[in-house]
Amino acid sequence: MRPLIHHVSVINSDMKKSFEFYKHILGMKLVIKTVNQDDLEMYHLFFGNAKGSAGSEFTVFEMSGIPNRKFGNNSIDRTIFKVNTEESLDYWQKRLEAFDICHYGIEEYNNKKLLRFEDYDGTPLGLTIKNKDELAHNFHPNKTADIPIEHSILAIDSVHLRIPFPKASQKILKDLLKWKTCSKMIGFNKAETIILSNESTDLYQEVHLIHDNSAVPETMGIGGTHHVAFSAESYGTLMGYEEWLINYNMMSSGIKDREIFKSLYFREANRILFEIATEEMNHDILENDFADVDEYPLYLPTFLEKDREKIEYNLK
């Protein structure tokens, strides 16, 4: 089984705004409210489906007081979520308009319908229709009071990378993660795009490699996408990925035990940060559905519990 896109992590300016957008407008579940384990003064929110499954999770780092992202290459250009039908896209276009959210209408892209939009901080996002071969029992849409379940966001469909050397990233995805090149196309602004997929009928996902050697490198900031994570089926599989990187003289972080999952980080050939994280995640899904993010308890891994009082004080 080829790895999933496990999760995508972005940088937003304010935890409350992120909660409002991803929970109340997009209808995703707040699975975990925690801290960035590399910066304990930074909130880290995990959104996802009803079970918080790998492949559905979208995480947000709160980084107030830094500049906005500046568009460029060497970047994760956009994250696309999947919904059930064309009727779902029509529903979402109307819903985004009702909340005055910037969007670009329903477009044709890669022989499918696509609705591109942005969150409150300008993070580039989108919605498209799931593949007809994907099995419905693998989706666990989050139930909300005002979004019909048949139109709920199901999972991550694809990530789009804007890069000067697409064949280099293609090689990493093929050789390390065993993803398959499925097509090439001319995308928006006549950009040559290579598309790879995990070829799964359980949760079909794609990575789109947009060739752009004219832009300057992106300056990361508010509204930027920090990294994309792929899944490892087990801890043993993760160790195999680490060994592969060592054998190919690629630097990595080494395996880190986040307690929620174990993972490692490395920069691929176009300097985009990739994470590989174990698929089975050790977290308890919150049964309560609070209206305000402040009501959610702060999850801390066991090794940080002794510092809870200090961490909570510094987060204020």
C-alpha positions as CSV (number, residue, x, y, z in Angstrom):
1,M,0.0,0.0,0.0
2,R,1.4,3.4,-1.0
3,P,1.4,6.1,1.7
4,L,-1.3,8.6,2.1
5,I,-1.0,12.3,2.3
6,H,-1.2,12.1,6.1
7,H,-1.8,15.8,6.8
8,V,-0.9,19.3,5.7
9,S,0.2,22.1,8.1
10,V,-0.3,25.8,7.5
11,I,0.6,29.0,9.3
12,N,-2.3,31.3,10.4
13,S,-2.3,34.4,12.5
14,D,-4.9,33.7,15.2
15,M,-6.2,30.6,16.8
16,K,-9.8,31.9,17.1
17,K,-9.9,32.9,13.4
18,S,-8.7,29.5,12.4
19,F,-11.2,27.8,14.6
20,E,-14.0,29.9,13.2
21,F,-13.0,29.1,9.6
22,Y,-12.1,25.4,9.7
23,K,-14.7,24.3,12.2
24,H,-17.7,26.6,11.8
25,I,-17.4,27.4,8.1
26,L,-15.8,24.3,6.6
27,G,-17.3,21.9,9.2
28,M,-14.1,20.1,10.1
29,K,-13.7,18.6,13.6
30,L,-11.2,20.1,16.0
31,V,-9.5,16.8,16.9
32,I,-6.6,18.2,19.1
33,K,-5.7,21.5,20.5
34,T,-2.1,21.3,21.5
35,V,1.3,23.1,21.2
36,N,4.0,23.0,18.7
37,Q,6.5,20.7,20.3
38,D,9.4,22.6,18.8
39,D,8.0,26.0,20.1
40,L,6.0,25.6,23.3
41,E,4.6,29.1,23.0
42,M,2.8,28.3,19.8
43,Y,-0.7,26.7,19.5
44,H,-1.1,23.8,17.1
45,L,-4.6,22.9,16.1
46,F,-5.5,19.6,14.4
47,F,-8.7,19.5,12.3
48,G,-10.0,16.5,10.5
49,N,-12.9,14.1,9.9
50,A,-15.1,12.6,12.6
51,K,-12.4,10.1,13.5
52,G,-9.4,12.4,13.0
53,S,-8.1,9.9,10.4
54,A,-4.8,10.2,8.6
55,G,-5.5,11.5,5.2
56,S,-8.1,14.0,6.5
57,E,-6.1,16.0,8.9
58,F,-5.2,19.7,8.4
59,T,-3.2,21.4,11.1
60,V,-2.6,25.0,11.9
61,F,0.3,26.7,13.6
62,E,-0.6,30.0,15.3
63,M,2.2,32.5,14.5
64,S,1.0,36.0,15.3
65,G,3.2,39.0,14.6
66,I,5.1,37.7,11.6
67,P,4.8,39.0,7.9
68,N,2.4,37.5,5.4
69,R,3.6,34.8,3.0
70,K,5.0,36.2,-0.3
71,F,4.0,34.2,-3.3
72,G,6.8,32.2,-5.0
73,N,8.1,28.9,-6.1
74,N,9.8,26.2,-3.9
75,S,6.4,26.2,-2.2
76,I,3.3,24.2,-1.4
77,D,1.0,26.1,-3.6
78,R,-2.5,24.8,-2.6
79,T,-4.3,22.1,-0.6
80,I,-7.4,20.6,-2.2
81,F,-10.1,18.7,-0.2
82,K,-12.6,16.3,-1.7
83,V,-16.4,16.3,-1.6
84,N,-19.0,13.9,-3.0
85,T,-20.6,15.4,-6.1
86,E,-20.9,18.4,-8.4
87,E,-24.0,19.4,-6.3
88,S,-21.6,19.5,-3.3
89,L,-19.4,22.1,-5.2
90,D,-22.5,24.2,-5.9
91,Y,-23.4,24.0,-2.2
92,W,-19.9,25.1,-1.2
93,Q,-19.8,28.0,-3.7
94,K,-23.0,29.4,-2.2
95,R,-21.8,28.8,1.4
96,L,-18.5,30.6,0.8
97,E,-20.4,33.5,-0.7
98,A,-22.7,33.6,2.3
99,F,-19.6,34.0,4.5
100,D,-18.0,36.5,2.2
101,I,-15.0,34.1,1.5
102,C,-12.8,34.8,-1.4
103,H,-13.2,32.2,-4.1
104,Y,-12.7,31.8,-7.9
105,G,-15.9,30.1,-9.0
106,I,-16.2,26.5,-10.2
107,E,-13.5,25.8,-12.8
108,E,-12.4,23.0,-15.1
109,Y,-9.1,21.6,-14.1
110,N,-7.6,18.2,-15.0
111,N,-10.9,17.0,-16.4
112,K,-12.6,17.7,-13.1
113,K,-14.5,20.5,-11.4
114,L,-12.5,22.6,-9.0
115,L,-13.5,25.4,-6.6
116,R,-10.5,27.4,-5.4
117,F,-10.8,29.6,-2.3
118,E,-8.7,31.1,0.5
119,D,-9.0,31.2,4.3
120,Y,-9.0,34.4,6.4
121,D,-5.2,34.6,6.2
122,G,-5.0,33.9,2.5
123,T,-4.0,30.3,2.7
124,P,-4.7,28.8,-0.8
125,L,-7.3,25.9,-0.6
126,G,-9.8,24.2,-2.9
127,L,-12.5,21.6,-3.3
128,T,-12.9,18.9,-5.9
129,I,-15.0,15.8,-6.5
130,K,-13.9,12.4,-5.2
131,N,-13.1,9.7,-7.6
132,K,-16.1,7.4,-8.4
133,D,-14.0,4.3,-7.5
134,E,-13.3,5.5,-3.9
135,L,-15.1,3.5,-1.3
136,A,-17.6,5.4,0.8
137,H,-17.1,3.4,4.0
138,N,-13.5,4.8,4.2
139,F,-14.9,8.3,4.7
140,H,-16.0,9.5,8.1
141,P,-17.5,13.0,7.5
142,N,-18.0,15.2,10.5
143,K,-21.6,15.9,11.3
144,T,-22.6,19.6,11.9
145,A,-25.8,21.3,12.5
146,D,-25.9,23.4,9.3
147,I,-23.9,21.4,6.7
148,P,-25.8,18.5,5.0
149,I,-23.8,15.4,5.6
150,E,-23.8,14.6,1.8
151,H,-21.9,17.8,1.2
152,S,-19.3,17.4,4.0
153,I,-15.6,17.6,3.3
154,L,-14.3,14.0,3.2
155,A,-10.5,14.1,3.2
156,I,-7.5,15.7,1.5
157,D,-7.6,15.1,-2.3
158,S,-4.3,16.6,-3.4
159,V,-1.5,19.0,-2.8
160,H,0.0,21.2,-5.5
161,L,3.7,22.1,-5.4
162,R,5.1,25.1,-7.3
163,I,8.7,24.2,-8.1
164,P,11.5,25.0,-10.6
165,F,12.7,21.4,-10.9
166,P,9.6,19.1,-11.0
167,K,11.5,16.0,-12.2
168,A,13.6,16.1,-9.0
169,S,10.6,16.1,-6.8
170,Q,9.0,13.4,-9.0
171,K,12.0,11.2,-8.4
172,I,11.7,11.4,-4.6
173,L,7.9,10.7,-4.7
174,K,8.5,7.7,-7.0
175,D,11.7,6.2,-5.5
176,L,11.0,6.8,-1.8
177,L,7.2,6.8,-1.5
178,K,6.4,4.6,-4.6
179,W,3.8,7.0,-6.0
180,K,3.1,6.6,-9.7
181,T,3.1,9.3,-12.4
182,C,-0.4,9.2,-13.8
183,S,-0.6,12.2,-16.2
184,K,0.9,15.4,-17.4
185,M,-1.2,18.5,-18.3
186,I,-1.1,22.2,-18.9
187,G,-2.6,23.9,-15.8
188,F,-3.4,27.4,-14.8
189,N,-1.3,30.2,-16.5
190,K,-0.1,27.5,-19.0
191,A,2.1,25.8,-16.4
192,E,3.3,22.4,-17.3
193,T,2.2,20.1,-14.5
194,I,3.2,16.5,-13.6
195,I,0.6,14.6,-11.6
196,L,1.4,11.6,-9.4
197,S,-1.0,9.5,-7.4
198,N,-1.1,6.8,-4.7
199,E,-3.5,4.8,-7.0
200,S,-5.7,3.8,-4.0
201,T,-9.4,3.0,-4.1
202,D,-9.6,3.5,-0.3
203,L,-8.4,7.1,-0.3
204,Y,-7.2,8.3,-3.7
205,Q,-4.8,11.2,-3.5
206,E,-2.5,13.2,-5.9
207,V,0.5,15.4,-5.8
208,H,0.6,18.0,-8.6
209,L,4.1,19.3,-9.6
210,I,3.7,22.7,-11.2
211,H,6.7,23.8,-13.2
212,D,7.6,27.4,-12.4
213,N,11.2,28.6,-12.9
214,S,10.3,32.2,-13.3
215,A,9.1,33.2,-9.8
216,V,11.4,33.9,-6.9
217,P,11.3,31.5,-4.0
218,E,8.4,31.9,-1.7
219,T,8.9,33.8,1.6
220,M,7.1,31.8,4.3
221,G,4.7,33.6,6.5
222,I,1.1,34.0,7.5
223,G,-1.1,32.2,5.0
224,G,1.7,29.9,3.9
225,T,1.7,26.1,3.9
226,H,4.5,25.0,6.2
227,H,4.8,21.3,5.2
228,V,3.1,18.2,3.8
229,A,3.2,14.9,5.7
230,F,3.0,11.4,4.1
231,S,2.1,8.3,6.1
232,A,4.2,5.3,7.1
233,E,2.2,2.2,7.8
234,S,4.1,1.4,10.9
235,Y,7.1,2.4,13.0
236,G,9.2,-0.2,11.1
237,T,8.2,1.3,7.8
238,L,9.2,4.7,9.2
239,M,12.6,3.3,10.1
240,G,12.9,2.0,6.6
241,Y,12.3,5.5,5.2
242,E,14.9,6.9,7.5
243,E,17.4,4.3,6.3
244,W,16.6,5.1,2.7
245,L,17.3,8.8,3.3
246,I,20.6,8.0,5.0
247,N,21.7,5.8,2.1
248,Y,20.9,8.6,-0.4
249,N,22.9,11.1,1.7
250,M,19.7,13.2,2.4
251,M,19.7,15.0,5.7
252,S,16.7,14.4,8.0
253,S,15.6,15.3,11.5
254,G,15.8,11.7,12.6
255,I,12.7,10.0,14.1
256,K,10.8,12.1,16.6
257,D,8.3,10.7,19.0
258,R,5.5,13.2,19.1
259,E,3.4,10.8,21.2
260,I,0.4,11.4,18.9
261,F,2.5,9.7,16.2
262,K,6.2,9.2,15.3
263,S,7.6,11.1,12.4
264,L,10.7,12.4,10.6
265,Y,11.3,15.5,8.5
266,F,13.5,16.3,5.5
267,R,13.7,18.8,2.7
268,E,13.2,17.3,-0.8
269,A,15.1,18.5,-3.9
270,N,13.1,21.7,-4.3
271,R,13.5,22.6,-0.6
272,I,10.0,21.8,0.4
273,L,9.6,20.3,3.8
274,F,8.2,16.8,3.8
275,E,7.2,14.9,6.9
276,I,6.6,11.1,7.1
277,A,4.4,10.2,10.1
278,T,3.1,6.9,11.3
279,E,-0.5,6.2,10.2
280,E,-1.8,4.9,13.4
281,M,-2.2,7.9,15.7
282,N,-2.4,7.8,19.5
283,H,-5.0,10.3,20.4
284,D,-8.5,10.4,21.9
285,I,-11.1,12.1,19.8
286,L,-12.9,14.8,21.8
287,E,-16.6,13.8,22.3
288,N,-17.6,17.3,23.3
289,D,-18.3,19.8,20.5
290,F,-17.6,23.2,22.0
291,A,-18.6,26.4,20.4
292,D,-15.4,28.3,21.3
293,V,-11.8,27.1,21.0
294,D,-11.0,28.3,24.5
295,E,-13.3,25.7,25.9
296,Y,-11.3,22.8,24.4
297,P,-8.8,21.3,26.8
298,L,-5.1,21.7,26.0
299,Y,-3.6,18.3,25.1
300,L,0.0,17.9,26.1
301,P,2.1,14.7,25.5
302,T,3.1,12.9,28.7
303,F,6.7,14.3,28.7
304,L,5.3,17.9,28.8
305,E,2.7,17.4,31.5
306,K,5.2,18.4,34.2
307,D,5.5,21.8,32.5
308,R,1.7,22.4,31.9
309,E,1.4,25.4,34.3
310,K,4.3,27.2,32.6
311,I,3.2,26.3,29.1
312,E,-0.4,27.5,29.7
313,Y,0.9,30.7,31.2
314,N,3.2,31.4,28.2
315,L,0.4,30.8,25.8
316,K,-1.8,33.6,27.2
